[in-house]
Amino acid sequence: MWTKALDGLLTHLFKRGRLRVTYPDGLTRAYGPGDGPEAAVTLHDATLPRRIVISPEMAIGEGYMDGTVTFDGDDVYGFLSLAIMNIAAQGQPWFRRPLEGMRRLTRRLDQFNPVTRSRSNVAHHYDLSGELYDLFLDEDRQYSCAYFARADMTLEEAQAAKKAHIARKLLIKPGMRVLDIGCGWGGMGLTLARDFGADVTGVTLSREQHAMANARAEKAGLSDKARFELMDYRDVAGQFDRIVSVGMFEHVGVPHYDEYFASVHRLLRPDGIALIHTIGRAGPPGATSPWITKYIFPGGYCPAMSEATAAIEHHHLVTTDVEVWRLHYAETLREWRRRFEANIDRVRALYDDRFCRMWRYYLIASELTFRLNNQVVFQFQMSPKQDAVPLTRDYLYPGDSDDLRHAAE
């Protein structure tokens, strides 16, 4: 029964290219007209047809990690390219729609992130070995979307361009108090303190990030201008001239959006500016992949624009600018994947083969979701005051390469 159901699912989905599937009984079947890319997969476990029909993302991801799903030539990229391209075009067949509906009904429970659960979720991903991140990130450990202002930029150049672009949007002047919500390993905060004279407070729930950010500040002689605290954004007190948050909103969860933007409003001075940079979805609200939730980002969710803006509107914050970055993250993830694969023997020495397969699958699937399935990055600029920022975007794109510190003057 389950083999027949899987056959029906694959027949429905694959309308472009060709997928060859070798079933656990040794039978090989082909799906799709063969007018495009091709891929081949072998299922080595008799339970896989049932598991794939019920939850394709979980079953294929776990199967690859465990070695019960293999791809010809270990071509994960080719298989996922073909699969995501067809899934985006065809959608789910009728018999899977109730299961997808159940995922959406339970998503608020999956994204319920009080402080204690948030701390555990953050530790799951960000408190891994620091050496792991050194093997695929840039030297500044920017673990968010880079900004490829030119196609020939290196990853390091594009990450610097990302920070510069955000700094322009914040219109920072020397001495301003800046709060960095979800400060990572301190790269953004240190840049704003060193290059713009800001007084930065960063907050994170990751012990590894907290320790490294403060160590970096001390090494750079910036401890008096950049301080990083191990705390939840909901516990921050005081007011700030600027608030920046890069790659953290994905961990907030829909049930906490009102709480998050209430905190932004409470912490921002009446003429202050906030910049929230987050992965998002170009389509309507949805649910996070169960494989991503279990293995990579527990409690995480990438919002539709409608979900974020609805919460912003409730808290007396004027949306002064919204910018959508489309394929920048696909290019960022491609560079991360290349570096990870080049260093995979060193990763294996830190963990094991199963972890290597998991992390590689995560990087490839994430890249292709941006490239083929309309995942994007949103930058929301907001303020309690309508005229807190210039009335045109000219200040974001200076006509020459003068020091960016003068952009706010």
Summary of the structure (lengths in Angstrom):
residues: 409
radius of gyration: 22.3
end to end distance: 69.0
largest distance: 70.3
contacts: 1361
relative contact order: 0.12
helix: 50%
strand: 18%
